[in-house]
Amino acid sequence: MFIPGSPIAADGRTFDEAVTELIGALREYAEDWRDRLHDTPGHRQHRGLVRLISRSDDDRLREWLAAEVHQPVPGSDARG
């Protein structure tokens, strides 16, 4: 799993494991962003993502990630 447009990715043997790993990666990225990446080219634009991570508990992030995964790919035929 990955967050498009960001350097954040994780994997796992199951979907739930991958989501759990991604939540950890999101938390780590938010901490690194606040500490040193906030003014670095390629990372400045992630202020909104860091704000979302900071304001959400793990359950909320899990819901958000699951909803993002189940969105149809733009340009695909969602009818199958």
MODELLER restraints for C-alpha pairs under 7 A, 6 or more apart:
rsr = mdl.restraints
at = mdl.atoms
rsr.add(forms.Gaussian(group=physical.xy_distance, feature=features.Distance(at['CA:1:A'], at['CA:9:A']), mean=5.57, stdev=0.5))
rsr.add(forms.Gaussian(group=physical.xy_distance, feature=features.Distance(at['CA:1:A'], at['CA:10:A']), mean=5.40, stdev=0.5))
rsr.add(forms.Gaussian(group=physical.xy_distance, feature=features.Distance(at['CA:1:A'], at['CA:11:A']), mean=5.83, stdev=0.5))
rsr.add(forms.Gaussian(group=physical.xy_distance, feature=features.Distance(at['CA:1:A'], at['CA:18:A']), mean=6.61, stdev=0.5))
rsr.add(forms.Gaussian(group=physical.xy_distance, feature=features.Distance(at['CA:2:A'], at['CA:8:A']), mean=5.72, stdev=0.5))
rsr.add(forms.Gaussian(group=physical.xy_distance, feature=features.Distance(at['CA:2:A'], at['CA:9:A']), mean=4.01, stdev=0.5))
rsr.add(forms.Gaussian(group=physical.xy_distance, feature=features.Distance(at['CA:2:A'], at['CA:10:A']), mean=6.35, stdev=0.5))
rsr.add(forms.Gaussian(group=physical.xy_distance, feature=features.Distance(at['CA:3:A'], at['CA:9:A']), mean=6.40, stdev=0.5))
rsr.add(forms.Gaussian(group=physical.xy_distance, feature=features.Distance(at['CA:8:A'], at['CA:25:A']), mean=6.51, stdev=0.5))
rsr.add(forms.Gaussian(group=physical.xy_distance, feature=features.Distance(at['CA:8:A'], at['CA:26:A']), mean=6.74, stdev=0.5))
rsr.add(forms.Gaussian(group=physical.xy_distance, feature=features.Distance(at['CA:9:A'], at['CA:22:A']), mean=6.25, stdev=0.5))
rsr.add(forms.Gaussian(group=physical.xy_distance, feature=features.Distance(at['CA:10:A'], at['CA:18:A']), mean=6.00, stdev=0.5))
rsr.add(forms.Gaussian(group=physical.xy_distance, feature=features.Distance(at['CA:10:A'], at['CA:21:A']), mean=5.66, stdev=0.5))
rsr.add(forms.Gaussian(group=physical.xy_distance, feature=features.Distance(at['CA:10:A'], at['CA:22:A']), mean=4.96, stdev=0.5))
rsr.add(forms.Gaussian(group=physical.xy_distance, feature=features.Distance(at['CA:10:A'], at['CA:25:A']), mean=6.98, stdev=0.5))
rsr.add(forms.Gaussian(group=physical.xy_distance, feature=features.Distance(at['CA:11:A'], at['CA:18:A']), mean=4.49, stdev=0.5))
rsr.add(forms.Gaussian(group=physical.xy_distance, feature=features.Distance(at['CA:11:A'], at['CA:21:A']), mean=6.64, stdev=0.5))
rsr.add(forms.Gaussian(group=physical.xy_distance, feature=features.Distance(at['CA:12:A'], at['CA:18:A']), mean=4.13, stdev=0.5))
rsr.add(forms.Gaussian(group=physical.xy_distance, feature=features.Distance(at['CA:19:A'], at['CA:62:A']), mean=6.65, stdev=0.5))
rsr.add(forms.Gaussian(group=physical.xy_distance, feature=features.Distance(at['CA:23:A'], at['CA:58:A']), mean=6.88, stdev=0.5))
rsr.add(forms.Gaussian(group=physical.xy_distance, feature=features.Distance(at['CA:23:A'], at['CA:61:A']), mean=6.85, stdev=0.5))
rsr.add(forms.Gaussian(group=physical.xy_distance, feature=features.Distance(at['CA:26:A'], at['CA:53:A']), mean=6.82, stdev=0.5))
rsr.add(forms.Gaussian(group=physical.xy_distance, feature=features.Distance(at['CA:27:A'], at['CA:53:A']), mean=6.68, stdev=0.5))
rsr.add(forms.Gaussian(group=physical.xy_distance, feature=features.Distance(at['CA:30:A'], at['CA:50:A']), mean=5.13, stdev=0.5))
rsr.add(forms.Gaussian(group=physical.xy_distance, feature=features.Distance(at['CA:30:A'], at['CA:53:A']), mean=6.84, stdev=0.5))
rsr.add(forms.Gaussian(group=physical.xy_distance, feature=features.Distance(at['CA:37:A'], at['CA:43:A']), mean=6.08, stdev=0.5))
rsr.add(forms.Gaussian(group=physical.xy_distance, feature=features.Distance(at['CA:38:A'], at['CA:44:A']), mean=5.22, stdev=0.5))
rsr.add(forms.Gaussian(group=physical.xy_distance, feature=features.Distance(at['CA:72:A'], at['CA:78:A']), mean=6.03, stdev=0.5))
